[in-house]
Structure formats: structure tokens, C-alpha cells
């Protein structure tokens, strides 16, 4: 009986996590592609940071019927070549071979066996590939400083560095929506969701968890959220929140919000 209950508890945990978009890496089902489709009718400029081999870029092109302008940014030279081959005929796709960070210059990038590997580290660290580093701020300026409708950021634990390098864009409200991936690489990099909540609050952006069911509010930070399990979180400018058709906090986010509201450390 105990084994059966343990197995049921495990399966229940997996199911509940996936419904919340947690620890579920399939973009077609974890809310990542849903975000693209939800805003596709007004999506004009998109930036794919950590583009890998371009599946997210392709989803944007499919959802907008190739109307959107997309900048695909990828530091891995092999992946960047694949992107140029894949989108070479798309005049509205620009491939930028670079890492995105909080400063311009060069950084050492550690590649992985499949995709973008372990992200990039600072210039003093050892690694096989030295790549150009750009800030999101300067990438947007090079485009003519348009309003950016959607940014996807998946850079293996360096997401907060990307955000720090885009502070002027957020201060000027030039980014409508930005999706960042949170996972165990944040812990290795010394980053936390507390940092993300602080950044969003500083610039007047709301946070939402991307799920297969839609976009759940993340109204307040709580240490119980800090589990370093894979999830996609959306920063939304105030006038863009309605585009997500969000619903209230669920799961651990709801528990942490109620704990914060009541001042109850026991929840």
C-alpha cells in the first residue's frame, strides 16, 4: 500500500507540475509557443536570445505568417551557421552571432553536445570558444530603436545579466513582453527569482508563469518559489498584460502570495 501511495504521489506531482508549466521542456505544451500565438496578431518585432537552432524563431514566423521581423541571437558558431542556413531566404530574419550580456566586449562561451551548452561565462574563465558579447540595449539601437513586442531569453543562467544590459529599454518601456527561462543554471550562477522580482518591480512590469493553460500571475516573491525547476516566466508591461488574458496565481505561487499577505510563515 505504501508503495502504491508513493507512486500515486509521484505521478500527482508530475501532473501538477506540468499543468503549471514547471519542469516541462516541450515548448509546444509548456506555454512558450502559446505566448507567441497569443500575441501574434500584433507581433511586429521579436528577438530570440539564445536561439539555438531556431525553433522559436520558426514558431514566430509561422504564427505571424512571416510578417514579424525577428533577430535570432546565438553565440555557438555551429548553431549560428545552422541558423543562417535555415533562415537564409527569410529577409525578415537577422542572425546575430553573439552572446547577450550586461556589457559589450568578448566572453568565453562553453558549448554543449546539443544546443547552446552551458551558457557563457566571463572573459577570465576557461572555455573553448571566445565570442562577441552584445547588450540587448545596443542590439535594439542597431535596429533603429523600435518598440520590441516580444523577447525570448534562454541563456543558461545568465538571464539576469541580459536584463541588466537592457535596463534603459525597460526604463523607456521599449519592451512589451519578455520571456525568460528559469532553471538550475540560475543557482550555479548565483541568481535567484528574488532578483527577477526586484527587477520587474523597479521598472513597473508584472510577472506571469507560462503554463499549458495560459499565464498565471506571480504577484509576490516567496522563498518557496525558489526551487530552480525549469519554468518560463513572462515580464509584461502594464499595457500589455491584457494580451495574455491571465488568471490568478496557482500552486506554490498562490501559497507564497497568501503567506505574504497574511504574514504567515507556516504556509
Secondary structure as the mmCIF struct_conf table of DSSP 4:
data_model
#
loop_
_struct_conf.conf_type_id
_struct_conf.id
_struct_conf.beg_label_comp_id
_struct_conf.beg_label_asym_id
_struct_conf.beg_label_seq_id
_struct_conf.end_label_comp_id
_struct_conf.end_label_asym_id
_struct_conf.end_label_seq_id
HELX_RH_AL_P HELX_RH_AL_P1 UNK A 2 UNK A 19
TURN_TY1_P TURN_TY1_P1 UNK A 20 UNK A 21
BEND BEND1 UNK A 23 UNK A 23
TURN_TY1_P TURN_TY1_P2 UNK A 27 UNK A 29
BEND BEND2 UNK A 30 UNK A 31
HELX_RH_AL_P HELX_RH_AL_P2 UNK A 32 UNK A 38
TURN_TY1_P TURN_TY1_P3 UNK A 39 UNK A 39
HELX_RH_3T_P HELX_RH_3T_P1 UNK A 40 UNK A 42
STRN STRN1 UNK A 45 UNK A 49
TURN_TY1_P TURN_TY1_P4 UNK A 50 UNK A 50
TURN_TY1_P TURN_TY1_P5 UNK A 52 UNK A 53
BEND BEND3 UNK A 54 UNK A 54
HELX_RH_AL_P HELX_RH_AL_P3 UNK A 55 UNK A 63
TURN_TY1_P TURN_TY1_P6 UNK A 64 UNK A 66
BEND BEND4 UNK A 68 UNK A 68
STRN STRN2 UNK A 69 UNK A 73
HELX_RH_AL_P HELX_RH_AL_P4 UNK A 77 UNK A 86
TURN_TY1_P TURN_TY1_P7 UNK A 87 UNK A 89
TURN_TY1_P TURN_TY1_P8 UNK A 91 UNK A 92
STRN STRN3 UNK A 93 UNK A 96
STRN STRN4 UNK A 99 UNK A 100
BEND BEND5 UNK A 102 UNK A 104
STRN STRN5 UNK A 105 UNK A 109
BEND BEND6 UNK A 113 UNK A 116
TURN_TY1_P TURN_TY1_P9 UNK A 117 UNK A 118
STRN STRN6 UNK A 120 UNK A 121
TURN_TY1_P TURN_TY1_P10 UNK A 123 UNK A 124
BEND BEND7 UNK A 125 UNK A 125
BEND BEND8 UNK A 128 UNK A 128
STRN STRN7 UNK A 129 UNK A 134
HELX_RH_AL_P HELX_RH_AL_P5 UNK A 136 UNK A 142
TURN_TY1_P TURN_TY1_P11 UNK A 143 UNK A 144
BEND BEND9 UNK A 145 UNK A 145
HELX_LH_PP_P HELX_LH_PP_P1 UNK A 146 UNK A 147
STRN STRN8 UNK A 148 UNK A 153
TURN_TY1_P TURN_TY1_P12 UNK A 156 UNK A 157
HELX_RH_AL_P HELX_RH_AL_P6 UNK A 159 UNK A 164
TURN_TY1_P TURN_TY1_P13 UNK A 165 UNK A 166
HELX_RH_AL_P HELX_RH_AL_P7 UNK A 167 UNK A 171
TURN_TY1_P TURN_TY1_P14 UNK A 172 UNK A 173
STRN STRN9 UNK A 175 UNK A 182
BEND BEND10 UNK A 183 UNK A 183
HELX_RH_AL_P HELX_RH_AL_P8 UNK A 184 UNK A 188
TURN_TY1_P TURN_TY1_P15 UNK A 189 UNK A 190
HELX_RH_AL_P HELX_RH_AL_P9 UNK A 193 UNK A 202
TURN_TY1_P TURN_TY1_P16 UNK A 203 UNK A 204
STRN STRN10 UNK A 205 UNK A 211
TURN_TY1_P TURN_TY1_P17 UNK A 212 UNK A 213
STRN STRN11 UNK A 214 UNK A 217
BEND BEND11 UNK A 220 UNK A 220
HELX_RH_3T_P HELX_RH_3T_P2 UNK A 223 UNK A 225
STRN STRN12 UNK A 231 UNK A 237
HELX_RH_3T_P HELX_RH_3T_P3 UNK A 238 UNK A 244
STRN STRN13 UNK A 247 UNK A 247
HELX_RH_AL_P HELX_RH_AL_P10 UNK A 251 UNK A 262
TURN_TY1_P TURN_TY1_P18 UNK A 263 UNK A 263
TURN_TY1_P TURN_TY1_P19 UNK A 265 UNK A 266
#
